[in-house]
Amino acid sequence: MTQHKIEKLERLAASTAEPGGVSLLRDASRRLARNPVAIVGAVIVLLFILVAALAPVIAPHDPVARYAELTRELTVDNIPGAQAGFPFGSDPLGRDFLSRLVYGSRQTLFVGVVATALGLAVGIALGTSAGAFPGRLGKWLDLGIMRVTDVMLALPSLLLAVTLVAVVARPSQWTVIVAVALVNVPIFARLLRGSMLAQRESDHVLAARALGVRQGAIVLRHILPNSVGPVIVQATLTFGTAIIEAAALSFLGLGDPDINRAEWGQMLGVDGVRYLEVRPELAYYPAIAIIIVALGFTLLGEAMREALDPKNRR
């Protein structure tokens, strides 16, 4: 090859290469910013978080108080609709329905965040134990943990959550959180375990093992940090699922028994279905809110999964 051709190839390579290279995270951020699906999902999630955080400012009335303007014509067969000062009308007890809907976002966000975080923490612990350690002990640990997760995954998630809540004498908000968290544990555990098995035989791990680095340090410094990315993305998808599952438990009457605490699933089940023929808006608004929020987290999670996939890099 002549010197002229070599210089031409070098100039071509220099013109197509980005200075300093681009990390996977930075490249993923760029693709997310150009992805309309990710933008729509992020906007929905951001609006949901803002409404929940600013509920005392946004809500026009106290969500627990009963108002004379609403109770004046309130009967079993007549629930007042929209009127001056109360855009969404009344609930069956004469409380401002719009304020309860706004405050319900706080409870929905709280249940979703805590349930997802709890399930993620337990799933990471189990997945790390199953996929990090080689040898006979690691094999038996992996076998035992994975068989337990197989049994949990064999049952429909909602049925498993209902079973867990039903065995509790007095259901509460925390029983719903724990039930939803346990349902999602095997998903996180299996995903992390598979990712860690792939990382366990990678070159940098073998090099660290050859240098005499202890197994615990290899797991915490090399294997786990490079394996947890897909699990975090899955947590975004699971958040939407957790909201739906928590709402389903409240809809079935297995959630928080406190009727003063507004929560979308409870509003849909306790008030919405009971008075569906009298005032269907009591069921429509919470249902629409749950669907939109779950859709937002699903869109954002799917976009993040595609953006972080190295196969999609160009």
FENGISUL-V226195 format. One record per pair of residues at least 24 apart in sequence whose ideal C-beta (glycine too) atoms are under 6 Angstrom apart, sorted by the first residue. I is the first residue (numbers start at 0). J is the second residue. D is the distance in Angstrom with one decimal. If there is no record, write none. Layout:
I|J|D / I|J|D
//
This chain:
26|312|6.0 / 27|306|4.0 / 27|307|4.9 / 30|306|4.5 / 31|302|6.0 / 31|306|5.0 / 34|302|5.1 / 36|298|5.2 / 36|302|5.1 / 37|302|3.4 / 39|298|5.8 / 40|295|5.0 / 40|298|3.2 / 40|299|3.3 / 41|299|5.6 / 43|295|2.8 / 44|295|4.8 / 44|299|5.8 / 47|292|5.0 / 50|104|4.9 / 51|104|4.3 / 51|105|4.6 / 51|108|4.3 / 54|101|5.1 / 54|102|5.1 / 54|105|5.2 / 57|101|5.3 / 58|98|4.0 / 58|101|4.4 / 58|102|6.0 / 60|95|4.0 / 60|98|4.5 / 62|98|4.4 / 62|99|4.5 / 62|102|4.4 / 62|261|5.2 / 63|259|5.0 / 65|93|4.2 / 65|94|5.8 / 69|93|4.4 / 78|277|5.7 / 78|278|4.4 / 90|270|5.7 / 91|270|5.4 / 91|274|5.8 / 99|261|4.1 / 100|284|5.8 / 102|261|4.5 / 103|261|4.1 / 103|262|5.3 / 103|263|4.6 / 103|266|6.0 / 106|262|4.1 / 107|242|5.8 / 107|263|5.1 / 110|176|5.8 / 110|245|4.6 / 111|238|5.3 / 111|241|4.8 / 111|242|4.6 / 113|176|5.1 / 114|176|4.7 / 114|179|4.0 / 114|180|4.6 / 114|241|4.7 / 115|234|5.7 / 115|237|5.5 / 115|238|4.9 / 115|241|5.1 / 117|180|3.8 / 118|180|3.9 / 118|183|3.7 / 118|184|5.1 / 119|187|5.6 / 119|234|5.2 / 121|184|4.9 / 122|184|4.7 / 122|187|2.5 / 122|188|4.4 / 123|191|5.9 / 125|188|4.1 / 126|188|4.2 / 126|191|3.0 / 126|192|4.4 / 129|192|4.4 / 130|192|3.8 / 130|195|3.4 / 130|196|5.0 / 131|195|5.6 / 131|218|4.3 / 131|222|5.8 / 148|185|3.6 / 148|188|5.3 / 148|189|5.7 / 151|185|4.5 / 152|185|5.1 / 156|182|4.6 / 157|247|5.8 / 160|244|5.7 / 164|248|5.9 / 164|253|4.5 / 170|253|5.1 / 171|255|6.0 / 172|255|4.2 / 175|245|5.3 / 175|248|5.1 / 175|254|5.1 / 179|241|5.0 / 179|244|5.0 / 179|245|5.4 / 183|237|5.2 / 187|230|5.6 / 190|229|5.9 / 190|230|5.5 / 190|233|5.7 / 191|230|4.9 / 194|226|3.9 / 194|229|5.7 / 195|222|5.4 / 195|226|4.6 / 198|222|4.8 / 198|225|5.2 / 198|226|5.1 / 232|303|4.8 / 232|304|5.0 / 235|296|6.0 / 235|299|5.9 / 235|300|3.7 / 236|300|3.6 / 238|296|4.8 / 239|293|3.9 / 239|296|3.5 / 239|297|4.8 / 242|293|5.5 / 243|293|5.3 / 246|289|5.2 / 263|288|5.6 / 263|289|5.3
//
